[in-house]
Amino acid sequence: MAIKEIIKYEADSGEIYGMVIDPARAAASGTQPAGDVSSRMKVKISKTNREFGLRPRGVRLSRVVGTGDDQFRKYSFLPVVTQVAYDSAGFAIGGTITIDGTQWTVSTKLAEDY
């Protein structure tokens, strides 16, 4: 079973929520906001459109797996915990982010959604 931790996420509204995420992704998602959690609701990283809750802003990551004719592209989502980090060069499209020793390329930026 994967180990998870609760980190803080600052919404566009300024409220701070808790978010459950694995430690490697938590380290790559930016510096957590200062202050205490102000809402009991947790951010849902894999929320569908039919679920109630907050889907965090973040970046879609991609990388090529395999060699030669057996190559395919793998995708992942990384939440970004503050708007300041989201706007920084570290999360720019085309930039690279390393998660748990694996290098990913930022392919898309996704806005926060309720």
Jmol script that loads the backbone (N, CA, C; Angstrom):
load data "model"
ATOM      1  N   MET A   1       0.841  -1.182   0.000  1.00  0.00           N
ATOM      2  CA  MET A   1       0.000   0.000   0.000  1.00  0.00           C
ATOM      3  C   MET A   1       0.882   1.240   0.000  1.00  0.00           C
ATOM      4  N   ALA A   2       0.563   2.192  -0.830  1.00  0.00           N
ATOM      5  CA  ALA A   2       1.357   3.414  -0.961  1.00  0.00           C
ATOM      6  C   ALA A   2       1.180   4.310   0.264  1.00  0.00           C
ATOM      7  N   ILE A   3       2.243   4.962   0.643  1.00  0.00           N
ATOM      8  CA  ILE A   3       2.192   5.910   1.758  1.00  0.00           C
ATOM      9  C   ILE A   3       1.700   7.245   1.223  1.00  0.00           C
ATOM     10  N   LYS A   4       0.771   7.850   1.930  1.00  0.00           N
ATOM     11  CA  LYS A   4       0.229   9.159   1.551  1.00  0.00           C
ATOM     12  C   LYS A   4       0.447  10.130   2.697  1.00  0.00           C
ATOM     13  N   GLU A   5       0.422  11.412   2.387  1.00  0.00           N
ATOM     14  CA  GLU A   5       0.497  12.434   3.416  1.00  0.00           C
ATOM     15  C   GLU A   5      -0.494  13.545   3.092  1.00  0.00           C
ATOM     16  N   ILE A   6      -0.842  14.320   4.080  1.00  0.00           N
ATOM     17  CA  ILE A   6      -1.749  15.449   3.876  1.00  0.00           C
ATOM     18  C   ILE A   6      -0.918  16.719   3.834  1.00  0.00           C
ATOM     19  N   ILE A   7      -1.040  17.460   2.732  1.00  0.00           N
ATOM     20  CA  ILE A   7      -0.346  18.734   2.591  1.00  0.00           C
ATOM     21  C   ILE A   7      -1.379  19.840   2.430  1.00  0.00           C
ATOM     22  N   LYS A   8      -0.936  21.090   2.470  1.00  0.00           N
ATOM     23  CA  LYS A   8      -1.842  22.228   2.329  1.00  0.00           C
ATOM     24  C   LYS A   8      -1.869  22.706   0.883  1.00  0.00           C
ATOM     25  N   TYR A   9      -3.058  23.102   0.435  1.00  0.00           N
ATOM     26  CA  TYR A   9      -3.300  23.610  -0.912  1.00  0.00           C
ATOM     27  C   TYR A   9      -4.051  24.933  -0.784  1.00  0.00           C
ATOM     28  N   GLU A  10      -3.528  25.989  -1.423  1.00  0.00           N
ATOM     29  CA  GLU A  10      -4.192  27.293  -1.394  1.00  0.00           C
ATOM     30  C   GLU A  10      -5.026  27.475  -2.655  1.00  0.00           C
ATOM     31  N   ALA A  11      -6.334  27.588  -2.477  1.00  0.00           N
ATOM     32  CA  ALA A  11      -7.250  27.757  -3.604  1.00  0.00           C
ATOM     33  C   ALA A  11      -7.146  29.167  -4.171  1.00  0.00           C
ATOM     34  N   ASP A  12      -7.698  29.367  -5.353  1.00  0.00           N
ATOM     35  CA  ASP A  12      -7.710  30.692  -5.975  1.00  0.00           C
ATOM     36  C   ASP A  12      -8.431  31.704  -5.090  1.00  0.00           C
ATOM     37  N   SER A  13      -9.378  31.240  -4.275  1.00  0.00           N
ATOM     38  CA  SER A  13     -10.142  32.111  -3.377  1.00  0.00           C
ATOM     39  C   SER A  13      -9.331  32.540  -2.153  1.00  0.00           C
ATOM     40  N   GLY A  14      -8.180  31.893  -1.912  1.00  0.00           N
ATOM     41  CA  GLY A  14      -7.362  32.198  -0.754  1.00  0.00           C
ATOM     42  C   GLY A  14      -7.554  31.228   0.401  1.00  0.00           C
ATOM     43  N   GLU A  15      -8.612  30.413   0.340  1.00  0.00           N
ATOM     44  CA  GLU A  15      -8.826  29.413   1.384  1.00  0.00           C
ATOM     45  C   GLU A  15      -7.757  28.335   1.283  1.00  0.00           C
ATOM     46  N   ILE A  16      -7.414  27.748   2.421  1.00  0.00           N
ATOM     47  CA  ILE A  16      -6.413  26.687   2.444  1.00  0.00           C
ATOM     48  C   ILE A  16      -7.109  25.373   2.788  1.00  0.00           C
ATOM     49  N   TYR A  17      -6.875  24.378   1.939  1.00  0.00           N
ATOM     50  CA  TYR A  17      -7.488  23.057   2.078  1.00  0.00           C
ATOM     51  C   TYR A  17      -6.404  22.018   2.330  1.00  0.00           C
ATOM     52  N   GLY A  18      -6.807  20.876   2.850  1.00  0.00           N
ATOM     53  CA  GLY A  18      -5.913  19.736   2.944  1.00  0.00           C
ATOM     54  C   GLY A  18      -6.005  18.926   1.659  1.00  0.00           C
ATOM     55  N   MET A  19      -4.902  18.269   1.297  1.00  0.00           N
ATOM     56  CA  MET A  19      -4.887  17.455   0.084  1.00  0.00           C
ATOM     57  C   MET A  19      -4.057  16.205   0.374  1.00  0.00           C
ATOM     58  N   VAL A  20      -4.594  15.047   0.068  1.00  0.00           N
ATOM     59  CA  VAL A  20      -3.897  13.782   0.285  1.00  0.00           C
ATOM     60  C   VAL A  20      -3.107  13.447  -0.980  1.00  0.00           C
ATOM     61  N   ILE A  21      -1.802  13.204  -0.799  1.00  0.00           N
ATOM     62  CA  ILE A  21      -0.920  12.984  -1.945  1.00  0.00           C
ATOM     63  C   ILE A  21       0.286  12.165  -1.495  1.00  0.00           C
ATOM     64  N   ASP A  22       0.942  11.466  -2.416  1.00  0.00           N
ATOM     65  CA  ASP A  22       2.121  10.701  -2.021  1.00  0.00           C
ATOM     66  C   ASP A  22       3.318  11.649  -1.850  1.00  0.00           C
ATOM     67  N   PRO A  23       4.287  11.284  -1.003  1.00  0.00           N
ATOM     68  CA  PRO A  23       5.389  12.181  -0.668  1.00  0.00           C
ATOM     69  C   PRO A  23       6.227  12.662  -1.859  1.00  0.00           C
ATOM     70  N   ALA A  24       6.464  11.816  -2.853  1.00  0.00           N
ATOM     71  CA  ALA A  24       7.270  12.220  -4.003  1.00  0.00           C
ATOM     72  C   ALA A  24       6.573  13.334  -4.801  1.00  0.00           C
ATOM     73  N   ARG A  25       5.269  13.219  -4.974  1.00  0.00           N
ATOM     74  CA  ARG A  25       4.514  14.256  -5.687  1.00  0.00           C
ATOM     75  C   ARG A  25       4.364  15.509  -4.828  1.00  0.00           C
ATOM     76  N   ALA A  26       4.250  15.326  -3.509  1.00  0.00           N
ATOM     77  CA  ALA A  26       4.161  16.480  -2.608  1.00  0.00           C
ATOM     78  C   ALA A  26       5.416  17.336  -2.725  1.00  0.00           C
ATOM     79  N   ALA A  27       6.574  16.690  -2.805  1.00  0.00           N
ATOM     80  CA  ALA A  27       7.835  17.419  -2.913  1.00  0.00           C
ATOM     81  C   ALA A  27       7.936  18.197  -4.225  1.00  0.00           C
ATOM     82  N   ALA A  28       7.319  17.687  -5.287  1.00  0.00           N
ATOM     83  CA  ALA A  28       7.395  18.333  -6.597  1.00  0.00           C
ATOM     84  C   ALA A  28       6.295  19.363  -6.829  1.00  0.00           C
ATOM     85  N   SER A  29       5.297  19.440  -5.947  1.00  0.00           N
ATOM     86  CA  SER A  29       4.124  20.287  -6.192  1.00  0.00           C
ATOM     87  C   SER A  29       4.273  21.731  -5.714  1.00  0.00           C
ATOM     88  N   GLY A  30       5.450  22.106  -5.262  1.00  0.00           N
ATOM     89  CA  GLY A  30       5.694  23.485  -4.839  1.00  0.00           C
ATOM     90  C   GLY A  30       5.697  23.616  -3.325  1.00  0.00           C
ATOM     91  N   THR A  31       6.079  24.798  -2.856  1.00  0.00           N
ATOM     92  CA  THR A  31       6.133  25.084  -1.424  1.00  0.00           C
ATOM     93  C   THR A  31       4.724  25.284  -0.887  1.00  0.00           C
ATOM     94  N   GLN A  32       4.396  24.603   0.194  1.00  0.00           N
ATOM     95  CA  GLN A  32       3.058  24.705   0.768  1.00  0.00           C
ATOM     96  C   GLN A  32       2.794  26.123   1.272  1.00  0.00           C
ATOM     97  N   PRO A  33       1.539  26.556   1.211  1.00  0.00           N
ATOM     98  CA  PRO A  33       1.194  27.900   1.689  1.00  0.00           C
ATOM     99  C   PRO A  33       1.337  28.012   3.206  1.00  0.00           C
ATOM    100  N   ALA A  34       1.608  29.230   3.656  1.00  0.00           N
ATOM    101  CA  ALA A  34       1.673  29.491   5.101  1.00  0.00           C
ATOM    102  C   ALA A  34       0.242  29.562   5.631  1.00  0.00           C
ATOM    103  N   GLY A  35       0.087  29.338   6.895  1.00  0.00           N
ATOM    104  CA  GLY A  35      -1.238  29.426   7.497  1.00  0.00           C
ATOM    105  C   GLY A  35      -1.837  28.065   7.749  1.00  0.00           C
ATOM    106  N   ASP A  36      -2.941  28.088   8.463  1.00  0.00           N
ATOM    107  CA  ASP A  36      -3.636  26.862   8.827  1.00  0.00           C
ATOM    108  C   ASP A  36      -4.701  26.512   7.798  1.00  0.00           C
ATOM    109  N   VAL A  37      -5.075  25.251   7.779  1.00  0.00           N
ATOM    110  CA  VAL A  37      -6.162  24.798   6.911  1.00  0.00           C
ATOM    111  C   VAL A  37      -7.450  25.486   7.372  1.00  0.00           C
ATOM    112  N   SER A  38      -8.169  26.111   6.416  1.00  0.00           N
ATOM    113  CA  SER A  38      -9.365  26.881   6.765  1.00  0.00           C
ATOM    114  C   SER A  38     -10.664  26.203   6.348  1.00  0.00           C
ATOM    115  N   SER A  39     -10.576  25.029   5.732  1.00  0.00           N
ATOM    116  CA  SER A  39     -11.776  24.315   5.310  1.00  0.00           C
ATOM    117  C   SER A  39     -11.611  22.830   5.611  1.00  0.00           C
ATOM    118  N   ARG A  40     -12.692  22.204   6.045  1.00  0.00           N
ATOM    119  CA  ARG A  40     -12.654  20.766   6.329  1.00  0.00           C
ATOM    120  C   ARG A  40     -12.703  19.939   5.049  1.00  0.00           C
ATOM    121  N   MET A  41     -13.147  20.536   3.955  1.00  0.00           N
ATOM    122  CA  MET A  41     -13.226  19.816   2.692  1.00  0.00           C
ATOM    123  C   MET A  41     -11.815  19.537   2.175  1.00  0.00           C
ATOM    124  N   LYS A  42     -11.588  18.336   1.668  1.00  0.00           N
ATOM    125  CA  LYS A  42     -10.300  17.978   1.084  1.00  0.00           C
ATOM    126  C   LYS A  42     -10.345  18.194  -0.426  1.00  0.00           C
ATOM    127  N   VAL A  43      -9.219  18.566  -0.988  1.00  0.00           N
ATOM    128  CA  VAL A  43      -9.088  18.704  -2.440  1.00  0.00           C
ATOM    129  C   VAL A  43      -9.086  17.307  -3.040  1.00  0.00           C
ATOM    130  N   LYS A  44      -9.810  17.122  -4.152  1.00  0.00           N
ATOM    131  CA  LYS A  44      -9.890  15.813  -4.815  1.00  0.00           C
ATOM    132  C   LYS A  44      -9.080  15.853  -6.100  1.00  0.00           C
ATOM    133  N   ILE A  45      -7.935  15.206  -6.086  1.00  0.00           N
ATOM    134  CA  ILE A  45      -7.031  15.252  -7.235  1.00  0.00           C
ATOM    135  C   ILE A  45      -7.636  14.537  -8.439  1.00  0.00           C
ATOM    136  N   SER A  46      -8.336  13.441  -8.235  1.00  0.00           N
ATOM    137  CA  SER A  46      -8.883  12.676  -9.357  1.00  0.00           C
ATOM    138  C   SER A  46     -10.399  12.819  -9.455  1.00  0.00           C
ATOM    139  N   LYS A  47     -10.916  13.987  -9.127  1.00  0.00           N
ATOM    140  CA  LYS A  47     -12.361  14.241  -9.132  1.00  0.00           C
ATOM    141  C   LYS A  47     -12.921  14.170 -10.554  1.00  0.00           C
ATOM    142  N   THR A  48     -14.073  13.532 -10.678  1.00  0.00           N
ATOM    143  CA  THR A  48     -14.772  13.545 -11.956  1.00  0.00           C
ATOM    144  C   THR A  48     -15.716  14.743 -11.987  1.00  0.00           C
ATOM    145  N   ASN A  49     -16.271  15.046 -13.132  1.00  0.00           N
ATOM    146  CA  ASN A  49     -17.182  16.180 -13.255  1.00  0.00           C
ATOM    147  C   ASN A  49     -18.482  15.995 -12.485  1.00  0.00           C
ATOM    148  N   ARG A  50     -18.829  14.774 -12.139  1.00  0.00           N
ATOM    149  CA  ARG A  50     -20.074  14.517 -11.414  1.00  0.00           C
ATOM    150  C   ARG A  50     -19.912  14.596  -9.900  1.00  0.00           C
ATOM    151  N   GLU A  51     -18.686  14.651  -9.428  1.00  0.00           N
ATOM    152  CA  GLU A  51     -18.440  14.702  -7.994  1.00  0.00           C
ATOM    153  C   GLU A  51     -18.424  16.137  -7.492  1.00  0.00           C
ATOM    154  N   PHE A  52     -18.833  16.314  -6.228  1.00  0.00           N
ATOM    155  CA  PHE A  52     -18.758  17.616  -5.589  1.00  0.00           C
ATOM    156  C   PHE A  52     -17.363  17.766  -4.992  1.00  0.00           C
ATOM    157  N   GLY A  53     -16.793  18.934  -5.122  1.00  0.00           N
ATOM    158  CA  GLY A  53     -15.491  19.177  -4.512  1.00  0.00           C
ATOM    159  C   GLY A  53     -14.630  20.072  -5.368  1.00  0.00           C
ATOM    160  N   LEU A  54     -13.423  20.256  -4.928  1.00  0.00           N
ATOM    161  CA  LEU A  54     -12.467  21.131  -5.590  1.00  0.00           C
ATOM    162  C   LEU A  54     -11.414  20.297  -6.299  1.00  0.00           C
ATOM    163  N   ARG A  55     -11.285  20.507  -7.594  1.00  0.00           N
ATOM    164  CA  ARG A  55     -10.213  19.878  -8.360  1.00  0.00           C
ATOM    165  C   ARG A  55      -9.087  20.907  -8.434  1.00  0.00           C
ATOM    166  N   PRO A  56      -7.879  20.560  -8.010  1.00  0.00           N
ATOM    167  CA  PRO A  56      -6.809  21.552  -7.910  1.00  0.00           C
ATOM    168  C   PRO A  56      -6.237  21.982  -9.256  1.00  0.00           C
ATOM    169  N   ARG A  57      -5.655  23.196  -9.248  1.00  0.00           N
ATOM    170  CA  ARG A  57      -4.900  23.626 -10.427  1.00  0.00           C
ATOM    171  C   ARG A  57      -3.680  22.728 -10.516  1.00  0.00           C
ATOM    172  N   GLY A  58      -3.124  22.596 -11.690  1.00  0.00           N
ATOM    173  CA  GLY A  58      -1.935  21.752 -11.800  1.00  0.00           C
ATOM    174  C   GLY A  58      -1.426  21.682 -13.221  1.00  0.00           C
ATOM    175  N   VAL A  59      -0.527  20.754 -13.428  1.00  0.00           N
ATOM    176  CA  VAL A  59       0.069  20.564 -14.750  1.00  0.00           C
ATOM    177  C   VAL A  59      -0.084  19.110 -15.175  1.00  0.00           C
ATOM    178  N   ARG A  60      -0.323  18.919 -16.463  1.00  0.00           N
ATOM    179  CA  ARG A  60      -0.335  17.569 -17.024  1.00  0.00           C
ATOM    180  C   ARG A  60       1.090  17.296 -17.493  1.00  0.00           C
ATOM    181  N   LEU A  61       1.610  16.171 -17.072  1.00  0.00           N
ATOM    182  CA  LEU A  61       2.979  15.788 -17.387  1.00  0.00           C
ATOM    183  C   LEU A  61       2.976  14.647 -18.389  1.00  0.00           C
ATOM    184  N   SER A  62       4.022  14.582 -19.203  1.00  0.00           N
ATOM    185  CA  SER A  62       4.134  13.470 -20.147  1.00  0.00           C
ATOM    186  C   SER A  62       5.594  13.029 -20.245  1.00  0.00           C
ATOM    187  N   ARG A  63       5.772  11.789 -20.662  1.00  0.00           N
ATOM    188  CA  ARG A  63       7.112  11.270 -20.927  1.00  0.00           C
ATOM    189  C   ARG A  63       6.993  10.120 -21.913  1.00  0.00           C
ATOM    190  N   VAL A  64       8.066   9.879 -22.646  1.00  0.00           N
ATOM    191  CA  VAL A  64       8.102   8.793 -23.614  1.00  0.00           C
ATOM    192  C   VAL A  64       8.675   7.564 -22.928  1.00  0.00           C
ATOM    193  N   VAL A  65       8.000   6.445 -23.117  1.00  0.00           N
ATOM    194  CA  VAL A  65       8.412   5.176 -22.519  1.00  0.00           C
ATOM    195  C   VAL A  65       8.694   4.200 -23.650  1.00  0.00           C
ATOM    196  N   GLY A  66       9.741   3.425 -23.513  1.00  0.00           N
ATOM    197  CA  GLY A  66      10.082   2.421 -24.516  1.00  0.00           C
ATOM    198  C   GLY A  66      11.136   2.914 -25.480  1.00  0.00           C
ATOM    199  N   THR A  67      11.489   2.054 -26.428  1.00  0.00           N
ATOM    200  CA  THR A  67      12.509   2.390 -27.421  1.00  0.00           C
ATOM    201  C   THR A  67      12.038   1.985 -28.810  1.00  0.00           C
ATOM    202  N   GLY A  68      12.595   2.646 -29.805  1.00  0.00           N
ATOM    203  CA  GLY A  68      12.317   2.308 -31.202  1.00  0.00           C
ATOM    204  C   GLY A  68      10.843   2.322 -31.540  1.00  0.00           C
ATOM    205  N   ASP A  69      10.375   1.238 -32.157  1.00  0.00           N
ATOM    206  CA  ASP A  69       8.974   1.125 -32.565  1.00  0.00           C
ATOM    207  C   ASP A  69       8.027   0.865 -31.398  1.00  0.00           C
ATOM    208  N   ASP A  70       8.564   0.539 -30.244  1.00  0.00           N
ATOM    209  CA  ASP A  70       7.735   0.227 -29.079  1.00  0.00           C
ATOM    210  C   ASP A  70       7.555   1.426 -28.151  1.00  0.00           C
ATOM    211  N   GLN A  71       7.682   2.624 -28.673  1.00  0.00           N
ATOM    212  CA  GLN A  71       7.516   3.819 -27.841  1.00  0.00           C
ATOM    213  C   GLN A  71       6.047   4.193 -27.686  1.00  0.00           C
ATOM    214  N   PHE A  72       5.711   4.682 -26.515  1.00  0.00           N
ATOM    215  CA  PHE A  72       4.398   5.271 -26.291  1.00  0.00           C
ATOM    216  C   PHE A  72       4.546   6.381 -25.268  1.00  0.00           C
ATOM    217  N   ARG A  73       3.566   7.233 -25.199  1.00  0.00           N
ATOM    218  CA  ARG A  73       3.607   8.383 -24.299  1.00  0.00           C
ATOM    219  C   ARG A  73       2.761   8.088 -23.067  1.00  0.00           C
ATOM    220  N   LYS A  74       3.304   8.370 -21.894  1.00  0.00           N
ATOM    221  CA  LYS A  74       2.618   8.170 -20.631  1.00  0.00           C
ATOM    222  C   LYS A  74       2.308   9.540 -20.044  1.00  0.00           C
ATOM    223  N   TYR A  75       1.128   9.687 -19.422  1.00  0.00           N
ATOM    224  CA  TYR A  75       0.691  10.969 -18.868  1.00  0.00           C
ATOM    225  C   TYR A  75       0.412  10.858 -17.378  1.00  0.00           C
ATOM    226  N   SER A  76       0.556  11.987 -16.688  1.00  0.00           N
ATOM    227  CA  SER A  76       0.268  12.049 -15.265  1.00  0.00           C
ATOM    228  C   SER A  76      -0.159  13.477 -14.928  1.00  0.00           C
ATOM    229  N   PHE A  77      -0.775  13.649 -13.762  1.00  0.00           N
ATOM    230  CA  PHE A  77      -1.199  14.976 -13.307  1.00  0.00           C
ATOM    231  C   PHE A  77      -0.474  15.311 -12.018  1.00  0.00           C
ATOM    232  N   LEU A  78       0.008  16.548 -11.910  1.00  0.00           N
ATOM    233  CA  LEU A  78       0.670  17.018 -10.698  1.00  0.00           C
ATOM    234  C   LEU A  78      -0.025  18.285 -10.227  1.00  0.00           C
ATOM    235  N   PRO A  79      -0.656  18.260  -9.051  1.00  0.00           N
ATOM    236  CA  PRO A  79      -1.262  19.486  -8.518  1.00  0.00           C
ATOM    237  C   PRO A  79      -0.167  20.475  -8.117  1.00  0.00           C
ATOM    238  N   VAL A  80      -0.471  21.764  -8.231  1.00  0.00           N
ATOM    239  CA  VAL A  80       0.465  22.817  -7.823  1.00  0.00           C
ATOM    240  C   VAL A  80      -0.202  23.568  -6.677  1.00  0.00           C
ATOM    241  N   VAL A  81       0.458  23.608  -5.508  1.00  0.00           N
ATOM    242  CA  VAL A  81      -0.207  24.012  -4.274  1.00  0.00           C
ATOM    243  C   VAL A  81      -0.470  25.510  -4.112  1.00  0.00           C
ATOM    244  N   THR A  82       0.209  26.382  -4.861  1.00  0.00           N
ATOM    245  CA  THR A  82      -0.074  27.823  -4.786  1.00  0.00           C
ATOM    246  C   THR A  82      -0.112  28.418  -6.182  1.00  0.00           C
ATOM    247  N   GLN A  83      -0.834  29.525  -6.314  1.00  0.00           N
ATOM    248  CA  GLN A  83      -0.901  30.226  -7.602  1.00  0.00           C
ATOM    249  C   GLN A  83       0.464  30.792  -7.981  1.00  0.00           C
ATOM    250  N   VAL A  84       1.222  31.256  -6.996  1.00  0.00           N
ATOM    251  CA  VAL A  84       2.564  31.801  -7.257  1.00  0.00           C
ATOM    252  C   VAL A  84       3.452  30.739  -7.892  1.00  0.00           C
ATOM    253  N   ALA A  85       3.436  29.527  -7.362  1.00  0.00           N
ATOM    254  CA  ALA A  85       4.222  28.438  -7.938  1.00  0.00           C
ATOM    255  C   ALA A  85       3.721  28.089  -9.338  1.00  0.00           C
ATOM    256  N   TYR A  86       2.402  28.062  -9.515  1.00  0.00           N
ATOM    257  CA  TYR A  86       1.789  27.742 -10.811  1.00  0.00           C
ATOM    258  C   TYR A  86       2.246  28.718 -11.893  1.00  0.00           C
ATOM    259  N   ASP A  87       2.388  29.998 -11.525  1.00  0.00           N
ATOM    260  CA  ASP A  87       2.810  31.034 -12.471  1.00  0.00           C
ATOM    261  C   ASP A  87       4.318  31.084 -12.674  1.00  0.00           C
ATOM    262  N   SER A  88       5.084  30.349 -11.880  1.00  0.00           N
ATOM    263  CA  SER A  88       6.543  30.411 -11.954  1.00  0.00           C
ATOM    264  C   SER A  88       7.088  29.617 -13.143  1.00  0.00           C
ATOM    265  N   ALA A  89       8.358  29.885 -13.450  1.00  0.00           N
ATOM    266  CA  ALA A  89       9.022  29.205 -14.564  1.00  0.00           C
ATOM    267  C   ALA A  89       9.180  27.704 -14.306  1.00  0.00           C
ATOM    268  N   GLY A  90       9.166  27.291 -13.054  1.00  0.00           N
ATOM    269  CA  GLY A  90       9.320  25.874 -12.725  1.00  0.00           C
ATOM    270  C   GLY A  90       8.187  24.994 -13.233  1.00  0.00           C
ATOM    271  N   PHE A  91       7.024  25.593 -13.505  1.00  0.00           N
ATOM    272  CA  PHE A  91       5.870  24.847 -14.006  1.00  0.00           C
ATOM    273  C   PHE A  91       5.448  25.320 -15.402  1.00  0.00           C
ATOM    274  N   ALA A  92       6.372  25.910 -16.151  1.00  0.00           N
ATOM    275  CA  ALA A  92       6.076  26.403 -17.500  1.00  0.00           C
ATOM    276  C   ALA A  92       5.930  25.238 -18.477  1.00  0.00           C
ATOM    277  N   ILE A  93       5.088  25.420 -19.478  1.00  0.00           N
ATOM    278  CA  ILE A  93       4.912  24.398 -20.508  1.00  0.00           C
ATOM    279  C   ILE A  93       6.248  24.171 -21.210  1.00  0.00           C
ATOM    280  N   GLY A  94       6.618  22.909 -21.365  1.00  0.00           N
ATOM    281  CA  GLY A  94       7.894  22.541 -21.971  1.00  0.00           C
ATOM    282  C   GLY A  94       8.995  22.325 -20.947  1.00  0.00           C
ATOM    283  N   GLY A  95       8.769  22.763 -19.707  1.00  0.00           N
ATOM    284  CA  GLY A  95       9.750  22.560 -18.642  1.00  0.00           C
ATOM    285  C   GLY A  95       9.758  21.117 -18.177  1.00  0.00           C
ATOM    286  N   THR A  96      10.766  20.766 -17.407  1.00  0.00           N
ATOM    287  CA  THR A  96      10.855  19.401 -16.901  1.00  0.00           C
ATOM    288  C   THR A  96      10.738  19.384 -15.378  1.00  0.00           C
ATOM    289  N   ILE A  97      10.126  18.338 -14.878  1.00  0.00           N
ATOM    290  CA  ILE A  97       9.931  18.123 -13.445  1.00  0.00           C
ATOM    291  C   ILE A  97      10.317  16.677 -13.155  1.00  0.00           C
ATOM    292  N   THR A  98      11.107  16.490 -12.104  1.00  0.00           N
ATOM    293  CA  THR A  98      11.517  15.143 -11.709  1.00  0.00           C
ATOM    294  C   THR A  98      10.709  14.704 -10.496  1.00  0.00           C
ATOM    295  N   ILE A  99      10.065  13.560 -10.628  1.00  0.00           N
ATOM    296  CA  ILE A  99       9.276  12.982  -9.540  1.00  0.00           C
ATOM    297  C   ILE A  99       9.814  11.587  -9.268  1.00  0.00           C
ATOM    298  N   ASP A 100      10.317  11.392  -8.065  1.00  0.00           N
ATOM    299  CA  ASP A 100      10.819  10.087  -7.641  1.00  0.00           C
ATOM    300  C   ASP A 100      11.852   9.534  -8.624  1.00  0.00           C
ATOM    301  N   GLY A 101      12.743  10.399  -9.129  1.00  0.00           N
ATOM    302  CA  GLY A 101      13.807   9.986 -10.026  1.00  0.00           C
ATOM    303  C   GLY A 101      13.422   9.881 -11.492  1.00  0.00           C
ATOM    304  N   THR A 102      12.158  10.120 -11.829  1.00  0.00           N
ATOM    305  CA  THR A 102      11.687  10.038 -13.211  1.00  0.00           C
ATOM    306  C   THR A 102      11.441  11.443 -13.744  1.00  0.00           C
ATOM    307  N   GLN A 103      11.993  11.729 -14.916  1.00  0.00           N
ATOM    308  CA  GLN A 103      11.842  13.060 -15.500  1.00  0.00           C
ATOM    309  C   GLN A 103      10.594  13.128 -16.381  1.00  0.00           C
ATOM    310  N   TRP A 104       9.783  14.162 -16.138  1.00  0.00           N
ATOM    311  CA  TRP A 104       8.545  14.408 -16.879  1.00  0.00           C
ATOM    312  C   TRP A 104       8.617  15.771 -17.552  1.00  0.00           C
ATOM    313  N   THR A 105       7.880  15.952 -18.633  1.00  0.00           N
ATOM    314  CA  THR A 105       7.781  17.241 -19.326  1.00  0.00           C
ATOM    315  C   THR A 105       6.386  17.814 -19.108  1.00  0.00           C
ATOM    316  N   VAL A 106       6.313  19.099 -18.789  1.00  0.00           N
ATOM    317  CA  VAL A 106       5.022  19.762 -18.607  1.00  0.00           C
ATOM    318  C   VAL A 106       4.402  19.960 -19.990  1.00  0.00           C
ATOM    319  N   SER A 107       3.237  19.358 -20.219  1.00  0.00           N
ATOM    320  CA  SER A 107       2.601  19.455 -21.538  1.00  0.00           C
ATOM    321  C   SER A 107       1.405  20.407 -21.547  1.00  0.00           C
ATOM    322  N   THR A 108       0.720  20.555 -20.402  1.00  0.00           N
ATOM    323  CA  THR A 108      -0.472  21.398 -20.318  1.00  0.00           C
ATOM    324  C   THR A 108      -0.611  21.942 -18.902  1.00  0.00           C
ATOM    325  N   LYS A 109      -1.154  23.153 -18.784  1.00  0.00           N
ATOM    326  CA  LYS A 109      -1.483  23.709 -17.473  1.00  0.00           C
ATOM    327  C   LYS A 109      -2.993  23.691 -17.335  1.00  0.00           C
ATOM    328  N   LEU A 110      -3.491  23.231 -16.193  1.00  0.00           N
ATOM    329  CA  LEU A 110      -4.920  23.100 -15.975  1.00  0.00           C
ATOM    330  C   LEU A 110      -5.356  23.971 -14.793  1.00  0.00           C
ATOM    331  N   ALA A 111      -6.400  24.735 -15.000  1.00  0.00           N
ATOM    332  CA  ALA A 111      -6.912  25.637 -13.965  1.00  0.00           C
ATOM    333  C   ALA A 111      -7.706  24.875 -12.910  1.00  0.00           C
ATOM    334  N   GLU A 112      -7.872  25.504 -11.774  1.00  0.00           N
ATOM    335  CA  GLU A 112      -8.684  24.967 -10.681  1.00  0.00           C
ATOM    336  C   GLU A 112     -10.153  24.884 -11.123  1.00  0.00           C
ATOM    337  N   ASP A 113     -10.863  23.897 -10.594  1.00  0.00           N
ATOM    338  CA  ASP A 113     -12.248  23.698 -10.995  1.00  0.00           C
ATOM    339  C   ASP A 113     -13.071  23.181  -9.822  1.00  0.00           C
ATOM    340  N   TYR A 114     -14.297  23.671  -9.693  1.00  0.00           N
ATOM    341  CA  TYR A 114     -15.212  23.184  -8.646  1.00  0.00           C
ATOM    342  C   TYR A 114     -16.187  22.210  -9.239  1.00  0.00           C
TER     343      TYR A 114
END
end "model"
wireframe off; spacefill off
backbone 0.3
color backbone group
